[in-house]
Amino acid sequence: MIPEINIWAVLLATLSSMVVGSVWYTPKVFGNYWMKVAKVTPSGEAKDAVKPILITLVVSFVSALVLAGSAAISQHFYGGNFLENTLITAVILWAGFTAARFITHDAFEGRPAGLTVLNCAHELVTLVVMGLIIGLFGISAT
């Protein structure tokens, strides 16, 4: 059985990840710090950003789709308020999968703790915004 998913919510949640990332990693917010600690040197060529942006769109769509499906399953199991269930599901998925994996990989790769915290926080904000959108739209577009 496939859970009911509101595709419009998933598409908007996908786009929201691009907005969150664009704001989060802009130089005046956390971009300069991120480039310094991640040792990223921008080429200055706009064409070099095309591939990472397309990859981000695809994986953001997958994340939004999985969150929407997980939220629908959570709603079916627990009942109650769909928005609350979706936000709780987003935080649980973030903690159990995203943050846990970031922390593990960054520890083995010797990345600075500040970079790990920055990226984990970005992912938390991204998933909470996705959860807010999906939760407000509801389960199906009917």
Stockholm file with secondary structure:
# STOCKHOLM 1.0

chainA/1-142         MIPEINIWAVLLATLSSMVVGSVWYTPKVFGNYWMKVAKVTPSGEAKDAVKPILITLVVSFVSALVLAGSAAISQHFYGGNFLENTLITAVILWAGFTAARFITHDAFEGRPAGLTVLNCAHELVTLVVMGLIIGLFGISAT
#=GR chainA/1-142 SS CCCCCCHHHHHHHHHHHHHHHHHHTSIIIIIHHHHHHHTCCCCSCGGGGHHHHHHHHHHHHHHHHHHHHHHHHHHHHHCSCHHHHHHHHHHHHIIIIIIHHHHHHHHHHTCCHHHHHHHHHHHHHHHHHHHHHHHHHCSCCC
#=GC SS_cons         CCCCCCHHHHHHHHHHHHHHHHHHTSIIIIIHHHHHHHTCCCCSCGGGGHHHHHHHHHHHHHHHHHHHHHHHHHHHHHCSCHHHHHHHHHHHHIIIIIIHHHHHHHHHHTCCHHHHHHHHHHHHHHHHHHHHHHHHHCSCCC
//
